[in-house]
Amino acid sequence: MRWAHPVALSDARGSRCEPPNERGQRSSQPTPVAAPPASRQCYSTSSDSNHLRIEDKHGHLLIYRLPVPTQYTETLAATADLLPSSGSKEHRRGQTSEKYWGLWRKYAKEPRMSKEYLKDLPASQQWLDANQPYFKHMSNVLRLLDPQMYVRYISVNRFLPEGLKPVCGIWYACGILRGLTGEGTPHKDSSDYHCGFNVNTAWGDFTTARMVFWELKITVEVQKGEAIFFLPRILTHNAVDIQGGVRNVVDAFVHENVLIWKDRQHEKTTGYLRGGPRRKRRKLELEELMARNTGESSSGGAGKALESMQDEGTSETEGEMEALYHRGALEEVEEEED
């Protein structure tokens, strides 16, 4: 990992911070009674009101924290009364009441607005309209951080029917979680775009909280008035150590199944599927990467396909990105073929 400011990562060696297993559970190894919670034994970075950038060893962005202009967080707080009341329940993010508003494609062949958004009209649209300056600001930040992801997200617009559009700047939808005070359960957001960034901003009585990123063995402090970009489908995460009172969160995201629909529309319109003639070779490369990680032999011919691709101009950056996100990318390829 690389940080915006030099950090001695050797300080974190021997950490007990372990990522949960596939069921979201931590290791069952015995822990001494006096030991602090695992999240507190991760390497921790505190907030100093500056921007924080965390990268992998290839320079790919993993996490970005930044201060939010005061007018946007003030608007989030001032428009809270527009949010229809709903019962609080136990959620993997903690005890909370939740709303999900925006462009949706779960359990449907075509994109549509989420049922909660339609049910909560006109309040849902009034709240979204009031907070569009915040979403536009964060969209511009992502445009600077990751121009390719910005273009990928915005590419859906030309294929959507009239009356449908992303509702949170370039992000298609958002989750609004209210009344958080306790710790959430470590999890990944499996419906989100496999290598896409979400952005979270919180408001309320709280003063600070920490986000744990288990694979990286770090916790990142996120104070009131700050936002954090991260990869929710790649990194197992949860919030801990909420201090000062109630924390409310708006989480802007893009579901992968909407982008899969968009790619199919693009193919119907142009005769060209995203990835073009490289798509099959890409799948073979991803299978080979997975095989190397698991120690299993790959499917026949995958090794030769990788060798042949060396001569076809695949950029080093693209290869590194696929290595980092190979599992999610392979899932996308397989779903496109169904």
C-alpha positions in Angstrom: 0.0 0.0 0.0 1.0 3.6 -0.5 -0.3 6.5 1.5 -0.6 10.3 0.8 1.9 10.8 3.6 4.7 8.4 4.2 3.8 5.8 6.8 6.0 3.0 8.3 3.8 0.0 7.5 6.2 -2.1 9.4 4.5 -0.8 12.5 1.5 -2.9 11.6 3.4 -6.2 11.4 2.0 -8.9 13.6 -1.4 -7.4 13.6 -4.3 -9.6 14.7 -6.6 -7.8 12.2 -7.9 -10.6 10.1 -10.5 -10.4 7.3 -13.7 -12.2 7.9 -14.3 -15.5 6.0 -16.8 -15.9 3.2 -19.7 -16.0 5.7 -18.6 -12.6 7.2 -17.2 -14.2 10.3 -13.8 -13.6 11.8 -11.3 -16.3 12.5 -12.3 -18.7 15.3 -8.8 -18.8 16.7 -8.8 -18.1 20.5 -8.1 -14.5 21.5 -6.6 -13.6 24.9 -9.2 -12.1 27.3 -7.3 -8.9 27.7 -6.8 -8.3 23.9 -8.6 -5.4 22.4 -11.1 -5.9 19.5 -9.5 -7.0 16.3 -10.3 -3.7 14.6 -8.3 -1.8 17.2 -5.2 -3.9 16.4 -5.2 -2.9 12.8 -2.9 -0.1 11.6 -4.9 3.1 12.3 -4.8 6.4 10.5 -6.3 9.4 12.1 -8.0 12.4 10.5 -6.1 15.7 10.2 -8.6 17.5 7.9 -6.3 16.8 4.9 -6.9 14.5 2.0 -5.8 10.9 2.4 -5.0 8.6 -0.5 -4.3 4.9 -0.1 -3.1 2.9 -3.1 -1.9 -0.6 -3.8 1.7 -1.3 -4.8 0.8 -0.6 -8.5 -0.5 2.8 -7.8 -4.2 1.9 -8.1 -6.5 3.9 -5.8 -8.2 1.9 -3.1 -9.4 4.5 -0.6 -9.7 8.3 -0.7 -10.8 10.5 2.2 -11.4 14.2 1.9 -13.2 17.1 3.7 -16.7 18.0 2.4 -17.6 21.7 1.9 -19.7 22.7 4.8 -22.7 23.8 2.8 -23.2 20.2 1.6 -23.2 18.6 5.0 -25.4 21.4 6.3 -27.9 20.6 3.5 -27.9 16.9 4.4 -28.7 17.8 8.0 -31.3 20.4 7.1 -33.2 18.1 4.7 -33.4 15.2 7.1 -37.0 16.1 7.9 -37.9 15.2 4.3 -36.9 11.6 4.9 -40.0 9.5 5.6 -39.9 7.7 8.9 -39.2 3.9 8.9 -38.6 1.4 11.6 -35.1 0.6 12.8 -33.8 -2.9 12.3 -30.6 -4.8 12.7 -28.6 -4.5 9.5 -25.1 -5.6 8.6 -24.2 -1.9 8.8 -25.6 -1.8 12.4 -29.0 -1.0 14.0 -30.5 1.5 11.5 -33.5 2.6 9.5 -32.7 2.5 5.8 -33.9 3.8 2.5 -32.7 2.9 -1.0 -33.6 5.4 -3.7 -32.5 5.4 -7.3 -31.9 3.5 -10.5 -32.5 -0.2 -9.9 -32.5 -3.5 -11.8 -32.8 -6.1 -9.1 -35.4 -8.8 -9.9 -36.1 -7.1 -13.3 -35.0 -7.3 -16.9 -34.9 -3.6 -17.4 -33.7 -0.7 -15.2 -36.4 1.1 -13.2 -36.6 3.3 -10.2 -36.5 1.5 -6.9 -39.8 0.7 -5.2 -38.8 2.7 -2.1 -38.2 5.7 -4.2 -41.6 5.4 -5.9 -43.3 4.7 -2.6 -41.7 7.8 -0.9 -42.6 10.3 -3.7 -42.6 13.3 -3.6 -40.3 13.4 -0.6 -37.7 11.1 -2.2 -37.3 13.4 -5.2 -37.4 16.5 -3.1 -34.5 15.2 -0.9 -32.5 14.2 -4.0 -33.1 17.5 -5.7 -32.0 19.4 -2.6 -28.8 17.4 -2.3 -27.8 17.4 -6.0 -25.0 20.0 -5.4 -23.4 17.5 -3.0 -23.7 14.6 -5.5 -22.4 16.8 -8.4 -19.4 17.9 -6.3 -18.5 14.2 -5.5 -19.0 13.3 -9.1 -16.4 15.9 -10.1 -14.1 14.5 -7.4 -14.4 11.0 -8.9 -13.8 12.4 -12.4 -10.4 13.7 -11.1 -9.6 10.5 -9.1 -10.6 8.0 -11.7 -11.6 9.4 -15.1 -12.2 5.9 -16.6 -14.6 5.0 -13.9 -16.4 8.3 -14.3 -16.9 7.6 -18.0 -18.0 4.0 -17.3 -20.6 5.2 -14.9 -22.0 8.0 -17.1 -22.1 5.8 -20.2 -25.5 4.4 -19.2 -27.3 7.7 -19.9 -27.5 7.3 -23.6 -29.3 4.0 -23.3 -31.8 4.8 -20.6 -35.5 5.4 -21.7 -37.0 8.8 -21.2 -37.7 9.5 -17.5 -35.0 7.3 -16.1 -31.6 8.6 -15.0 -29.0 8.3 -12.3 -30.3 10.2 -9.3 -27.0 10.9 -7.3 -24.8 12.7 -9.8 -23.1 9.9 -11.7 -24.0 7.3 -9.1 -27.2 5.5 -10.0 -28.7 5.2 -6.5 -28.0 5.8 -2.8 -28.6 4.2 0.5 -29.7 6.4 3.4 -29.0 4.9 6.8 -30.1 6.7 9.9 -29.7 6.3 13.6 -26.3 4.4 13.6 -24.6 4.2 17.0 -23.1 0.7 17.1 -20.6 -1.2 15.1 -21.6 -2.9 11.8 -20.8 -6.4 10.7 -17.8 -6.8 8.3 -19.2 -7.3 4.8 -18.8 -6.6 1.1 -21.5 -5.1 -1.1 -21.8 -7.9 -3.6 -24.3 -6.2 -5.9 -22.1 -3.2 -6.6 -19.9 -2.8 -9.6 -17.0 -5.0 -9.0 -14.2 -2.4 -9.4 -16.4 0.7 -8.8 -16.1 3.4 -6.1 -18.9 4.3 -3.7 -18.8 7.5 -1.7 -20.0 7.8 1.9 -20.7 11.0 3.8 -22.3 11.2 7.3 -24.1 13.8 9.3 -25.7 13.9 12.8 -24.6 14.3 16.4 -21.6 12.1 16.1 -18.1 13.6 16.0 -16.0 10.8 14.5 -16.0 7.1 13.5 -13.6 4.6 11.9 -13.9 2.4 8.9 -12.2 -0.9 9.0 -10.8 -2.4 5.8 -9.9 -6.0 6.7 -7.8 -7.2 3.8 -5.6 -4.1 4.2 -5.4 -4.4 8.0 -6.1 -0.7 8.5 -8.7 1.5 10.1 -9.4 5.0 8.7 -10.9 7.7 10.9 -13.7 9.6 9.2 -14.8 12.6 11.1 -18.0 14.5 10.8 -17.7 16.7 7.6 -15.6 14.2 5.7 -16.3 11.8 2.9 -14.7 8.5 1.9 -14.4 6.8 -1.5 -13.6 3.1 -1.4 -14.2 -0.2 -3.3 -17.1 -1.9 -1.4 -17.2 -5.1 -3.4 -13.4 -5.6 -3.2 -12.7 -4.6 0.4 -14.4 -6.1 3.4 -15.5 -3.2 5.5 -17.5 -2.0 8.5 -17.8 1.1 10.7 -16.6 1.0 14.3 -16.0 3.4 17.2 -18.8 5.9 16.5 -18.3 8.6 19.0 -20.4 11.6 20.1 -23.9 10.5 19.2 -26.0 9.3 16.3 -24.4 8.9 12.8 -26.5 9.1 9.6 -24.9 8.1 6.3 -25.6 8.6 2.6 -23.9 5.9 0.5 -23.9 6.6 -3.3 -23.4 3.4 -5.4 -23.8 1.7 -8.8 -25.2 -1.8 -9.1 -23.3 -4.0 -11.6 -26.5 -5.4 -13.1 -27.4 -2.0 -14.5 -24.1 -1.8 -16.3 -24.5 -5.3 -17.6 -27.8 -4.2 -19.1 -26.2 -1.1 -20.6 -23.4 -3.2 -22.3 -26.1 -5.5 -23.9 -27.9 -2.4 -25.2 -24.7 -1.1 -26.6 -24.1 -4.4 -28.4 -27.6 -4.4 -29.9 -27.2 -0.8 -31.1 -23.6 -1.0 -32.4 -23.0 -4.7 -32.9 -20.0 -4.4 -30.7 -20.0 -5.7 -27.1 -17.9 -3.9 -24.6 -14.5 -5.6 -24.7 -14.8 -6.5 -28.4 -12.7 -9.4 -29.8 -10.5 -9.3 -26.7 -13.4 -10.5 -24.5 -12.8 -14.3 -24.8 -9.0 -13.8 -24.4 -9.7 -11.6 -21.3 -11.8 -14.4 -19.8 -8.9 -16.9 -20.3 -6.5 -14.4 -18.7 -8.8 -14.0 -15.7 -9.1 -17.8 -15.3 -5.4 -18.1 -15.4 -5.0 -15.4 -12.7 -7.5 -17.2 -10.5 -5.8 -20.5 -11.1 -2.4 -19.1 -10.0 -4.0 -17.6 -6.9 -5.6 -20.9 -5.9 -2.8 -23.2 -7.0 -5.1 -25.1 -9.4 -4.3 -25.8 -13.0 -6.1 -23.6 -15.4 -8.4 -24.6 -18.2 -6.8 -25.9 -21.3 -5.1 -23.4 -23.5 -5.3 -20.5 -21.0 -1.5 -20.4 -20.7 -1.1 -20.2 -24.4 -3.7 -17.5 -24.6 -1.8 -15.4 -22.1 1.4 -15.8 -24.1 -0.4 -14.8 -27.3 -1.8 -11.7 -25.6 1.7 -10.5 -24.8 2.0 -9.8 -28.5 -1.3 -8.0 -28.9 -0.7 -4.8 -27.1 -2.5 -5.3 -23.9 -1.3 -2.4 -21.7 0.5 -3.0 -18.5 -2.1 -0.9 -16.6 -5.0 -3.0 -17.9 -3.2 -6.2 -17.0 -2.6 -4.9 -13.4 -6.2 -3.8 -13.1 -7.5 -7.2 -14.1 -5.1 -8.8 -11.7 -6.5 -6.8 -8.9 -10.1 -7.2 -9.8 -10.0 -10.6 -11.5 -12.7 -12.3 -9.5 -15.3 -9.6 -9.9 -14.4 -9.1 -13.6 -14.7 -12.8 -14.3 -18.2 -12.8 -12.7 -19.2 -10.0 -15.0 -17.9 -11.8 -18.1 -19.8 -15.0 -17.1 -23.0 -13.2 -16.5 -22.8 -11.4 -19.9 -22.5 -14.8 -21.5 -25.6 -16.3 -19.9 
